[in-house]
């Protein structure tokens, strides 16, 4: 699964929520990977390209990187939701660029990519139609809760020639609670007070390389 790096650790609980519109700086540079090694896919710098980075006081900072076993979906000319898997030997030193391969040939022209792969995903023009998990389970690394990898969604556009730049389309919500006595929290439930959906079916629209998310479903909790 996509690795999450942690800096200056301090956190109580993390979950994933829908993202506010990412800033409009367009980062297009990718590291050089030989064309015969697969499709070059780069995670854009979170701090400049998205709001999926978390900084608290005294501080926690999360950064997403590729790791062996990651799988993303590709839509392109003649291909419909083809799964691409990471080639572990081509992951860059900083973990943000890697080559992905598939049993199918990389299609020519524009590509639309998303992570993590879901066999039920569909695409129309520059829109991805995905499903956001209603129930998320966190994992723990060094006593720090980490978001459910199924909810760490990224999307991007590109081509075989230029590679694909991925941006996070969700943000991280930190929830803290102080109890008078020792208490075990087994689950946290939240909803949009306006009544809008926060889980279920949603659409990611790529506008100028920037993903924007709209929920289509009826899941409110």
C-alpha positions as CSV (number, residue, x, y, z in Angstrom):
1,X,0.0,0.0,0.0
2,X,1.0,3.6,-0.4
3,X,3.5,4.5,2.4
4,X,2.9,7.4,4.7
5,X,5.9,9.1,6.2
6,X,5.6,10.7,9.6
7,X,7.6,13.6,11.0
8,X,7.5,15.1,14.6
9,X,4.9,12.6,15.8
10,X,1.9,13.7,17.8
11,X,-1.6,12.6,17.0
12,X,-4.7,11.2,18.6
13,X,-6.9,10.0,15.8
14,X,-6.8,10.3,12.0
15,X,-9.5,9.7,9.4
16,X,-10.0,10.8,5.8
17,X,-12.5,13.5,4.7
18,X,-13.3,15.2,1.4
19,X,-10.7,17.7,0.3
20,X,-11.1,21.4,-0.2
21,X,-10.1,22.6,-3.6
22,X,-6.3,22.1,-4.1
23,X,-4.2,25.1,-4.9
24,X,-3.6,25.7,-8.6
25,X,0.1,25.5,-8.9
26,X,0.8,22.9,-11.7
27,X,3.9,20.8,-11.1
28,X,4.8,18.7,-14.1
29,X,8.4,17.7,-13.6
30,X,9.1,13.9,-13.2
31,X,12.3,12.1,-12.6
32,X,13.7,10.2,-15.6
33,X,12.9,6.5,-15.8
34,X,13.7,4.5,-18.9
35,X,10.6,4.0,-21.1
36,X,11.1,0.3,-21.1
37,X,10.7,0.1,-17.3
38,X,7.0,1.1,-17.4
39,X,4.8,4.1,-16.9
40,X,6.4,6.8,-14.9
41,X,4.1,8.0,-12.1
42,X,5.0,10.8,-9.7
43,X,3.3,12.0,-6.5
44,X,3.4,15.8,-6.6
45,X,4.8,17.7,-3.7
46,X,2.0,17.7,-1.1
47,X,2.8,21.0,0.5
48,X,2.6,22.9,-2.8
49,X,0.0,20.8,-4.7
50,X,-2.6,19.6,-2.2
51,X,-3.9,20.2,1.3
52,X,-3.4,16.5,2.3
53,X,-0.4,17.4,4.4
54,X,-1.0,17.8,8.1
55,X,1.1,20.0,10.4
56,X,0.1,20.4,14.1
57,X,1.8,22.0,17.1
58,X,4.0,20.4,18.4
59,X,3.5,18.7,15.1
60,X,2.7,15.8,12.8
61,X,3.5,15.8,9.1
62,X,2.3,13.1,6.8
63,X,3.8,12.6,3.3
64,X,2.7,10.0,0.8
65,X,5.2,7.8,-1.1
66,X,5.1,4.7,-3.3
67,X,5.9,1.3,-1.9
68,X,6.0,-2.3,-3.4
69,X,2.5,-3.7,-4.0
70,X,0.8,-0.4,-4.8
71,X,-1.7,-0.7,-7.7
72,X,-3.4,2.1,-9.6
73,X,-6.0,2.2,-12.3
74,X,-5.5,3.7,-15.8
75,X,-8.0,4.8,-18.4
76,X,-6.7,5.5,-21.9
77,X,-7.4,5.0,-25.6
78,X,-8.6,1.4,-25.9
79,X,-8.2,0.7,-22.2
80,X,-10.9,0.8,-19.6
81,X,-9.7,0.7,-15.9
82,X,-6.6,-1.3,-16.5
83,X,-4.7,-2.1,-13.3
84,X,-1.0,-1.1,-13.2
85,X,1.3,-2.4,-10.5
86,X,4.5,-0.9,-9.1
87,X,7.9,-2.0,-10.2
88,X,9.6,-1.9,-6.9
89,X,13.1,-1.7,-8.3
90,X,12.3,1.6,-10.0
91,X,11.1,3.5,-6.9
92,X,13.1,6.7,-6.5
93,X,15.1,7.5,-3.4
94,X,12.5,9.9,-2.1
95,X,9.7,7.4,-2.8
96,X,7.7,9.8,-4.9
97,X,8.4,8.5,-8.4
98,X,8.1,4.9,-9.7
99,X,7.5,2.8,-12.8
100,X,4.2,1.0,-13.0
101,X,3.6,-2.0,-15.4
102,X,0.6,-3.9,-16.7
103,X,-0.1,-7.0,-18.8
104,X,-1.5,-4.5,-21.4
105,X,0.5,-2.1,-23.5
106,X,0.5,1.6,-22.3
107,X,-2.1,3.4,-24.5
108,X,-1.1,6.3,-26.6
109,X,-2.5,9.8,-26.0
110,X,-3.9,11.1,-22.7
111,X,-4.1,8.9,-19.6
112,X,-6.3,9.3,-16.6
113,X,-5.0,7.6,-13.5
114,X,-6.2,7.0,-9.9
115,X,-5.1,5.3,-6.7
116,X,-5.9,2.8,-5.2
117,X,-7.2,0.5,-7.9
118,X,-10.9,-0.5,-7.8
119,X,-12.4,-2.9,-10.4
120,X,-15.7,-1.0,-10.2
121,X,-14.3,2.4,-11.1
122,X,-15.6,4.0,-14.3
123,X,-14.6,7.1,-16.4
124,X,-16.2,9.6,-18.7
125,X,-14.2,12.4,-20.3
126,X,-12.0,13.9,-17.6
127,X,-14.1,12.5,-14.8
128,X,-13.5,9.5,-12.6
129,X,-16.4,7.8,-10.8
130,X,-15.3,6.1,-7.6
131,X,-16.6,4.9,-4.3
132,X,-15.4,6.2,-1.0
133,X,-15.4,3.7,1.9
134,X,-18.1,4.2,4.6
135,X,-16.0,2.3,7.2
136,X,-12.3,3.0,7.5
137,X,-9.8,1.2,9.7
138,X,-6.7,2.9,10.9
139,X,-3.3,1.1,11.4
140,X,-0.6,2.0,13.9
141,X,3.0,2.7,13.2
142,X,5.2,3.6,16.1
143,X,2.1,4.3,18.3
144,X,0.8,6.7,15.6
145,X,-2.6,6.0,14.0
146,X,-2.5,6.1,10.2
147,X,-5.3,6.6,7.7
148,X,-7.0,3.7,5.9
149,X,-5.0,3.2,2.7
150,X,-8.3,2.6,0.8
151,X,-9.2,6.2,1.6
152,X,-5.9,7.8,0.6
153,X,-7.1,8.6,-2.9
154,X,-5.0,10.2,-5.6
155,X,-5.7,11.1,-9.2
156,X,-3.8,12.5,-12.1
157,X,-3.4,13.0,-15.9
158,X,-0.5,12.5,-18.3
159,X,0.8,10.3,-21.1
160,X,3.4,7.6,-21.7
161,X,5.8,10.2,-23.0
162,X,5.4,12.7,-20.1
163,X,4.5,10.3,-17.3
164,X,1.6,10.9,-14.9
165,X,1.5,13.3,-12.0
166,X,-0.7,12.3,-9.1
167,X,-2.3,14.6,-6.5
168,X,-4.1,13.7,-3.3
169,X,-7.9,14.3,-3.6
170,X,-8.7,13.8,0.1
171,X,-7.6,15.6,3.3
172,X,-6.8,14.2,6.7
173,X,-9.1,15.0,9.6
174,X,-7.6,14.8,13.1
175,X,-10.0,14.3,15.9
176,X,-9.0,14.7,19.6
177,X,-10.8,14.1,22.8
178,X,-9.7,14.2,26.4
179,X,-11.5,12.0,28.9
180,X,-11.6,12.4,32.7
181,X,-10.8,8.7,33.1
182,X,-8.9,6.1,31.0
183,X,-11.2,5.4,28.0
184,X,-10.9,3.1,25.0
185,X,-12.3,4.6,21.8
186,X,-13.3,1.9,19.3
187,X,-15.0,4.0,16.7
188,X,-15.7,7.6,15.7
189,X,-18.7,8.5,13.6
190,X,-19.1,11.8,11.8
191,X,-21.3,13.5,9.2
192,X,-21.7,16.7,7.2
193,X,-23.9,19.0,9.2
194,X,-25.3,20.4,6.0
195,X,-26.7,17.0,5.0
196,X,-24.3,16.4,2.1
197,X,-22.7,13.0,1.5
198,X,-19.3,12.2,3.0
199,X,-19.0,8.6,1.7
200,X,-20.3,6.4,-1.1
201,X,-20.2,7.2,-4.8
202,X,-18.2,10.3,-5.8
203,X,-16.8,12.0,-8.9
204,X,-13.3,13.3,-9.4
205,X,-13.1,15.9,-12.1
206,X,-9.7,16.8,-13.5
207,X,-9.5,20.5,-14.3
208,X,-6.1,21.7,-15.5
209,X,-4.5,18.7,-13.8
210,X,-6.2,19.6,-10.5
211,X,-8.6,17.0,-9.0
212,X,-11.9,18.3,-7.6
213,X,-14.3,16.0,-5.8
214,X,-18.1,15.9,-5.7
215,X,-20.1,13.3,-3.9
216,X,-23.0,11.7,-5.8
217,X,-24.2,9.2,-3.3
218,X,-26.5,9.3,-0.3
219,X,-24.1,8.1,2.3
220,X,-24.0,10.8,5.0
221,X,-22.2,9.1,7.8
